[in-house]
Amino acid sequence: MTHSDHLKSRSLLLLVAGAKGAVASTLAVAVAKLQKDPDTLLPSLTTRNSFPYLGPPHAIHMAGWDTQPAKLSDCVKTHGVVPENFWKPYQSNLDEILIFPAPPPDPDLKAQVRHLMQDIQDIKKQHSNVLPILINLLPAGIQLDLENFTSLSQLYSNVDPGNFPDLAYVLASILSGIPIVNFSPNHLEFPVIVQQAIKHHVPICGRDGKTGQTYFKVVLASALKARCLHVDGWYSLNILGNADGKNLMDPERAAGKVANKTQLLDDILGYPVGQKYGEPCHKVHIDYYPPRGDAKEAWDVIDFQGMLGLPMSIRLNLQGRDSILAAPLILDLSRWMAVLKSAGRSGLIPELGFYFKKPLGKNPPVNFQDQIHRLRELEKECGTLNAHKQNGKKS
């Protein structure tokens, strides 16, 4: 069997941390529909025509962890993201998905990592010949600074996983050789984590999935920059009524997401917005508004100058569906990570900046044009590397 045939013969296995949340339960419905009726989902995937040496997009399974004891189908119903007529035919498929309880509270990080590694082995026993990918969908947490930690032993001795639950999942995945998609806003890419990922040949991408308002912000900012139109100010308001919105009412938990949303604008434009006023004029606000549910609404007011400094403005109102926008991106990223793992890439993958508010790695692309270009180049690189592996197997 050639390297190419080996890849094609294997299904993807999404290991989801936070598997019963709004995004994850929507992802579960998408996985079920891909398995049974792929033509309804494939048009939403950016990678549907990519990676001919990888198995088809519908060759995919899901498992994971959550603190919620309710059945997955009940969680889908409670979140109310997907209309019942879309998910009800797949109810039995949803409830057959293997979801472990999150590790019990334990201040011992090493014990939590061991616990999760055992769960991973148990999942893989039920899903043979799979390519597992960790998908981190845990909610925004308090930001911890672990930049000065240089070894796993330091992490094990000093970090309470109760304050940073993502870390145990990430370490368990790295030590199990499993690629990581950090779709959450939480900062995980500390030097010791990246070093371990490289040591264990694990690619990592993230941070903070770019689903709606921020995606259009990147597009618009890139367009204004290309036309030499100077942005004087940018006001962004998000209202959402799901668990994510409620969680983000804690300023300490919201800090990372707001920073991810804010910094990218200056990076794209090449100057601080509001510099002539002597203070930042890129304002980002998130407000919990229960009637909106998962159907997030985003308002943007953009003030900019044209020739002779004459003022103009844009008003943008996005009425989006957060989880519906997120789920296809996660499916795309899982395929990217399987291909990158096969191609021998490890550590941070900056070329996947298209998908994230805070792209990770060295010199990630920040404007829209560069992000699309780097994706195309990465696809070519992966194709070449996988072709070399295939030829090596044949010879």
VOGULUM-355084 format. One record per residue (C-alpha): residue in three letters; x, z negated, y. Coordinates in steps of 0.25 Angstrom, whole numbers, plus 2048, in hexadecimal, padded with zeros to 3 digits. Last residue first. Layout:
BEGIN
alaXZY
...
This chain:
BEGIN
ser82B81280B
lys81C81080B
lys81C802810
gly82680581B
asn81D811820
gln811807821
lys81A7FD829
his81E808832
ala81080D834
asn80C7FF837
leu8177FE842
thr81380C848
gly804808848
cys8077FB84E
glu80F801859
lys80480C85C
glu7F980185D
leu8027F9866
glu80480586F
arg7F5807870
leu7F37F8874
arg7FE7F987E
his7F8804885
ile7EA7FD886
gln7F07F188B
asp7F97F9895
gln7EC80089B
phe7E57F389C
asn7EF7EB8A3
val7F67DF89D
pro7FF7E4892
pro8077D988B
asn8157D7890
lys81A7CD885
gly80F7C787D
leu8007C287E
pro7F57C9886
lys7ED7BF88E
lys7DF7C5890
phe7E07CC883
tyr7DC7D987B
phe7E47E3883
gly7F07DA882
leu7F27DE874
glu8007E4877
pro8057D6879
ile8067D386A
leu80C7C5869
gly8137C185D
ser8157CB851
arg8147DA84E
gly8177DE840
ala80E7EB840
ser8057E4836
lys8037D883F
leu8007E284A
val7F67E9842
ala7EF7DC83E
met7EF7D784D
trp7E97E4852
arg7DE7E4848
ser7DB7D584C
leu7DC7D985B
asp7D17E4859
leu7C87DA852
ile7CA7D085D
leu7C77DA867
pro7BA7DE860
ala7B57CF861
ala7B87CD870
leu7AF7D6877
ile7A37D186E
ser7A87C3870
asp7A87C387F
arg79B7CB881
gly79C7D188F
gln7957D289C
leu7A07D78A5
asn79D7D78B4
leu7A87DE8BD
arg7A87DE8CC
ile7B37E78D2
ser7B87E58E0
met7BF7ED8EC
pro7C77E98F8
leu7CF7F2901
gly7DE7EF900
leu7E17FD907
met7DF8038F9
gly7D77FB8EF
gln7D67EC8EE
phe7D07E38E3
asp7C57D98E1
ile7C07D78D2
val7B47CF8CF
asp7B27CD8C0
trp7A67C78B9
ala7A67C48AA
glu79A7C18A1
lys79B7BC893
ala7917BF889
asp7957B487F
gly78B7AA885
arg7877AE893
pro77C7A3894
pro787799892
tyr78F79B89F
tyr79D79689D
asp7A679B8A9
ile7B37A28A9
his7BA7A58B6
val7C67AE8B9
lys7CB7B08C8
his7D67BA8CB
cys7D87B78DA
pro7E57AE8D8
glu7EA7A88E5
gly7F27AD8F1
tyr7E77B68F6
lys7F07C28F6
gln7F47BF8E7
gly7E57BF8E3
val7E87C68D5
pro7F67C38D1
tyr7FE7D08D0
gly8017DA8C4
leu7F37DF8C2
ile7F37DD8B3
asp7FA7D08B3
asp7F27CA8BF
leu7E57CD8B7
leu7EA7C88AA
gln7ED7BA8AF
thr7DE7B68B1
lys7D77B98A4
asn7E27B289C
ala7E27A68A6
val7D37A58A5
lys7D47A4896
gly7DF79A896
ala7D97918A0
ala7CB79189A
arg7CE786890
glu7D477D89A
pro7C87808A4
asp7BE77C899
met7B278689C
leu7B978F893
asn7B3789887
lys7A578B88C
gly7A879A88E
asp7AF79B880
ala7A379587A
asn79A7A0880
gly7937A088D
leu79C7AA895
ile79E7AC8A4
asn7AB7B38A9
leu7AF7B48B7
ser7BA7BD8BD
tyr7BF7BE8CB
trp7CA7C88CE
gly7D17C98DC
asp7D97D28E4
val7DC7DD8DA
his7E57E88E0
leu7E07F68DC
cys7ED7FE8D8
arg7E48078CF
ala7EB8038C2
lys7EA7F48C6
leu7DB7F68C8
ala7DA7FC8BA
ser7E27F18B3
ala7DA7E78BA
leu7CD7ED8B5
val7D17EF8A7
val7D87E18A6
lys7CB7DB8AD
phe7C27E28A3
tyr7C97DC897
thr7C97CE89E
gln7BA7CF8A0
gly7B77D3891
thr7C07D0885
lys7CE7CD887
gly7D27C487B
asp7DA7B887F
arg7E97B887B
gly7EC7BF873
cys7F47C6867
ile7FD7C085D
pro8057C7852
val80A7BF846
his8187C283F
his81A7B383B
lys8267B1844
ile8207B984F
ala8137B184F
gln81C7A484E
gln8237A885B
val8167AC862
ile81179E85F
val81D797863
pro81D79F870
phe80F79C874
glu8057A7872
leu7F879E870
his7F279D87D
asn7E379C87C
pro7DA7A7881
ser7D57AA873
phe7D67B886D
asn7E47B4867
val7E57BE85C
ile7EF7BA851
pro7F67C0846
ile7F77B9839
gly8047B5832
ser7FF7A882C
leu8097A0835
ile8047A8841
ser7F57A683D
ala7F779783B
leu7FE796848
val7F379D850
tyr7E8795849
ala7EF78884C
leu7F178C85B
asp7E379085E
pro7DE78185D
phe7E677D869
asn7E176F86E
gly7DD76B860
pro7E977285B
asp7F2766860
val7FF76C864
asn80C764864
ser812763856
tyr80D76F850
leu81077785C
gln81E77185C
ser82077484D
leu81C782850
ser828784859
thr82C788867
phe821781870
asn82378387F
glu81878D881
leu80D78487B
asp805782887
leu7F777E883
gln7EA785889
ile7DD77E887
gly7D578687E
ala7CD79387E
pro7C5795872
leu7CA79A864
leu7C97A8861
asn7D77AA85B
ile7D67B6851
leu7E17B4846
ile7E37C183E
pro7E37C382F
leu7E67D0828
val7DF7CF81B
asn7E27D280C
ser7D97C6807
his7CF7C080F
gln7CA7B3808
lys7D87AF805
lys7DC7B2813
ile7D27A8818
asp7D879D810
gln7E67A0815
ile7E17A0823
asp7DA793821
gln7E878D81B
met7EF792828
leu7E478B830
his7E677E82A
arg7F677F82B
val7F478283A
gln7EB77683C
ala7F576D835
lys80077383E
leu7F877084A
asp7F6761846
pro7EC75C850
asp7E175F846
pro7D3763849
pro7CD76A83C
pro7D277883B
ala7C778283F
pro7BC783834
phe7BF79082C
ile7B779D82E
leu7B67A6822
ile7AC7B1826
glu7A17B181C
asp7977AD827
leu79A7B982F
asn7977C2823
ser78A7BB820
gln7857BD82E
tyr7897CC82F
pro77B7D2830
lys7797C783B
trp7847CB844
phe77F7D784C
asn7707D384B
glu7737C5850
pro7797CA85D
val7887C785F
val78D7BD869
gly7827B2866
his78D7A7865
thr7837A085C
lys7807AC853
val78E7AF850
cys7917A084E
asp7857A0844
ser78B7AC83D
leu7997A483C
lys792798835
ala79378B83D
pro79F78283B
gln7A6785849
thr7B478184A
asp7B978F846
trp7C379683D
gly7C57A4838
ala7C17B082F
met7BF7BF832
his7C07CC82A
ile7C47DA82E
ala7C47E8828
his7BA7ED832
pro7C57F283B
pro7CB7FB830
gly7D87F782A
leu7E57F9831
tyr7EE806830
pro7E480E839
phe7E7804844
ser7DE80884F
asn7D080F850
arg7C8802850
thr7D37FB859
thr7CB7F9866
leu7BF7F485E
ser7B17F5863
pro7AD80285D
leu7B17FC84F
leu7A57F284F
thr7997F984C
asp7A0803843
pro7A67F783A
asp7987F4834
lys79B7EA829
gln7A97E582B
leu7AA7E8839
lys79C7E183B
ala7A17D4834
val7AE7D483D
ala7A67D6849
val79D7CA846
ala7A97C2843
leu7AF7C6851
thr7A27C1857
ser7A47B4850
ala7B27B3855
val7AE7B6864
ala7A37AC864
gly7AA7A185D
lys7A97A084E
ala7B77A484A
gly7BF79C853
ala7CD79F84D
val7CA7AD847
leu7D27B283B
leu7CF7C183B
leu7D27C782E
leu7D57D682E
ser7D47DE821
arg7DF7E4819
ser7E07F1812
lys7E37F981E
leu7F07F1821
his7F57F3813
asp7F2802813
ser7FB803820
his8067FB81A
thr80680480E
met800800800
